[in-house]
Amino acid sequence: MNNQIIGDCILAPMAGITGYPFRKIALKYGASFCFTEMVSAIGYVKNDKTTLELTYSGSYTANTGIQIFGSDPYIMGLAAKKAVQSGFKAIDINFGCPAKKVIKTGAGSAALKDLDKFKAIIAEVKNNIGNDNLLTIKLRSGFDENSKNYLESCKIAENEGVDSIFFHPRTRAQMFSGKADHSLTALLKKNIAIPVYATGDIFDIYSAKNIKESTAADGIMFARGAIGKPWIFQNFINFSEINSQLNNLDKLVELFEEMLTFYGEKRAANLIKPHLYNFLTGFDNAKIFRLEVNNARNYCDIINVFNNIKNI
Ligand SMILES: Cc1cc2nc3c(=O)[nH]c(=O)nc-3n(C[C@H](O)[C@H](O)[C@H](O)COP(=O)(O)O)c2cc1C
């Protein structure tokens, strides 16, 4: 499958963040492609209501990939088949999740400890989606410091027909601590022929450029760097931050409105909070505004916060 459908400036999957409203806004403001957060393959196959909400993509299935996790190759294959039948063109397998509750089922980064299982999951998914759809994997450098097997695992993935790799150069044991070691990304890129995308500590357009160039990666993913700043994609493409943070605040109001429509008032008032938190980084009165964000319960409270920030 042609990798061009995903472009080179992608919104990373993030649990609790990359629901339909945020993906829609990120695509509007420059993301070349986006992914749903990780969803359980079994939940998806069984039409679990929450899972179906997480994967809802409206008319954006052509530029949205679904990310699935699970440890049973057969179920992963069924989920991938269903995703393709539902219109998704890209299926990503999560081999990176470090959470205990996922690991203990053998899914996420646990598969990095069992490369036979890793291979079997990829083979089954590939078998179910054929060559007309994109198969990607997202993984960490290894399970822990003593088992950094990313070169071996990615070689297996390449041989099994994976089209692209999203690489987060931290081990599972590191969780989100320390720094992402992108010298590993550069080494991976030299060792395999399929496209490699960098993820990890890409917080602004400068780190994005620096990591993309220094690793020769085919593209980058914005994750935490896009929370509260969905226009970061556009800024990266233009390589300019000419619009100040405050000038972009209306785009967060727009996100809030999308959330209201999709989730209803109470959930929207909570789900906008991490965005406002991040947006406020660097502002003089961030502490005071964040307290207001914390205390907000409904539509009016959130709109008040937006107005107060606008009047800085
Ligand atoms: C709140 C949150 C949720 C995440 N959920 C997922 C997920 O569902 N699937 C996944 O592959 N990675 C997930 N990640 C990892 C990100 O996609 C990304 O690879 C990681 O945050 C490193 O990039 P960054 O340092 O630029 O944020 C999550 C990260 C965060 C912060």
The ligand as a Gaussian input file, in Angstrom:
#p B3LYP/6-31G(d) Opt

LIG

0 1
 C       -2.325000      10.826000      27.296000
 C       -1.585000       9.930000      26.330000
 C       -2.226000       8.845000      25.777000
 C       -1.550000       8.001000      24.875000
 N       -2.221000       6.975000      24.292000
 C       -1.629000       6.240000      23.320000
 C       -2.363000       5.267000      22.586000
 O       -3.569000       5.065000      22.766000
 N       -1.659000       4.550000      21.658000
 C       -0.335000       4.751000      21.404000
 O        0.247000       4.084000      20.554000
 N        0.371000       5.686000      22.066000
 C       -0.245000       6.443000      22.994000
 N        0.454000       7.434000      23.620000
 C        1.844000       7.702000      23.217000
 C        1.906000       8.805000      22.149000
 O        1.269000       8.438000      20.960000
 C        3.379000       9.184000      21.823000
 O        4.013000       8.147000      21.142000
 C        4.161000       9.525000      23.078000
 O        3.425000      10.438000      23.894000
 C        5.531000      10.139000      22.758000
 O        5.385000      11.346000      22.079000
 P        5.532000      12.798000      22.819000
 O        6.675000      12.665000      23.790000
 O        5.777000      13.747000      21.685000
 O        4.261000      13.037000      23.537000
 C       -0.191000       8.248000      24.547000
 C        0.456000       9.337000      25.135000
 C       -0.219000      10.184000      25.995000
 C        0.513000      11.369000      26.579000

